[in-house]
Amino acid sequence: MDNELLARMDHYLDAQFGREDDVLKETRAEMAREKLPSIAVSAAEGRALQVLTALSGATRVLELGTLGGYSATCIARGLPPGGKIISLELDEHHAATARKNIARAGFSDTVDVRVGPALEGLAAIKAAGEPLFDMAFIDADKDNYPLYLEEVYPLVKKGGVILADNTMPRNMHAPNDGGIGKFNVAATNHPGLLCANFPMLRDDSIDALMVCIKVGD
Ligand SMILES: C[S@@+](CC[C@H](N)C(=O)[O-])C[C@H]1O[C@@H](n2cnc3c(N)ncnc32)[C@H](O)[C@@H]1O
């Protein structure tokens, strides 16, 4: 499929299903002003995250990779009142921008942005014996996805949901190489997970969002 057609489809889906309000538009504008990379979920994928959160009935969500707080805002919008998100972010400047955006969106009491490598954040959550999560969204550095799956799995309740972004391998000549390929193999062979992968347009290319239910202990 040619790239121009894909870009048109992406634009259509964002305009028709994403329909960013002023808060989400301002979140993107602030990320641009703060010179954050333009790697947040698309408007349509953000809406998908909101719908999946609401569908799952989640009240406690774990996010890996906050960036400027765009996806956290979408997830927060799918939570019931009193819902909580812990979002792990390596970069101080990204986290500061996210906190500003999340405050403007009215979710300061909902989203707890924690700075540091996600693997350390996950170890701290485990060590503190924090309650299990109903849903996790993996969207940090791709090389660590297989490790993130191992560490996130025990932190999610049975019956809960594990989502992961960017799960279309880049190199289709060797799709099982690299963090994403290895993650896809591990997730689809995991006896405690039931996974589906939904293609998502990203500008003029095709990426994907993985959606798994934790069916095991
Ligand atoms: C794709 S962006 C996240 C986008 C965000 N979820 C959204 O859609 O709005 C990935 C983020 O992961 C962060 N990151 C990279 N390596 C990390 C690590 N080891 N631990 C935690 N965060 C990391 C990056 O700084 C970046 O902000």
The ligand as an SDF file (V2000), in Angstrom:
LIG
                    3D

 27 29  0  0  0  0  0  0  0  0999 V2000
    6.9720    6.3020   23.2360 C   0  0  0  0  0  0  0  0  0  0  0  0
    7.3390    7.3420   24.5850 S   0  0  0  0  0  0  0  0  0  0  0  0
    5.8950    7.1750   25.5900 C   0  0  0  0  0  0  0  0  0  0  0  0
    4.7040    7.8290   24.9740 C   0  0  0  0  0  0  0  0  0  0  0  0
    3.5160    7.9700   25.9250 C   0  0  0  0  0  0  0  0  0  0  0  0
    3.1210    6.6800   26.4470 N   0  0  0  0  0  0  0  0  0  0  0  0
    2.3590    8.5770   25.1680 C   0  0  0  0  0  0  0  0  0  0  0  0
    1.8350    7.9140   24.2550 O   0  0  0  0  0  0  0  0  0  0  0  0
    1.9730    9.7180   25.4810 O   0  0  0  0  0  0  0  0  0  0  0  0
    8.5380    6.4290   25.4840 C   0  0  0  0  0  0  0  0  0  0  0  0
    8.9590    7.0870   26.7950 C   0  0  0  0  0  0  0  0  0  0  0  0
    9.6990    6.1010   27.5260 O   0  0  0  0  0  0  0  0  0  0  0  0
   10.7390    6.7580   28.1930 C   0  0  0  0  0  0  0  0  0  0  0  0
   11.7780    5.7610   28.5100 N   0  0  0  0  0  0  0  0  0  0  0  0
   12.8000    5.3210   27.7320 C   0  0  0  0  0  0  0  0  0  0  0  0
   13.5310    4.4180   28.3800 N   0  0  0  0  0  0  0  0  0  0  0  0
   12.9620    4.2600   29.5940 C   0  0  0  0  0  0  0  0  0  0  0  0
   13.2470    3.4730   30.7390 C   0  0  0  0  0  0  0  0  0  0  0  0
   14.3020    2.6320   30.7520 N   0  0  0  0  0  0  0  0  0  0  0  0
   12.4660    3.5760   31.8160 N   0  0  0  0  0  0  0  0  0  0  0  0
   11.3790    4.4230   31.7980 C   0  0  0  0  0  0  0  0  0  0  0  0
   11.0510    5.1890   30.7650 N   0  0  0  0  0  0  0  0  0  0  0  0
   11.8300    5.1140   29.6810 C   0  0  0  0  0  0  0  0  0  0  0  0
   11.2030    7.8280   27.2140 C   0  0  0  0  0  0  0  0  0  0  0  0
   11.9160    8.8490   27.8960 O   0  0  0  0  0  0  0  0  0  0  0  0
    9.8820    8.2910   26.6180 C   0  0  0  0  0  0  0  0  0  0  0  0
    9.3730    9.3960   27.3330 O   0  0  0  0  0  0  0  0  0  0  0  0
  1  2  1  0
  2  3  1  0
  2 10  1  0
  3  4  1  0
  4  5  1  0
  5  6  1  0
  5  7  1  0
  7  8  2  0
  7  9  1  0
 10 11  1  0
 11 12  1  0
 11 26  1  0
 12 13  1  0
 13 14  1  0
 13 24  1  0
 14 15  1  0
 14 23  1  0
 15 16  2  0
 16 17  1  0
 17 18  1  0
 17 23  2  0
 18 19  1  0
 18 20  2  0
 20 21  1  0
 21 22  2  0
 22 23  1  0
 24 25  1  0
 24 26  1  0
 26 27  1  0
M  CHG  2   2   1   9  -1
M  END
$$$$
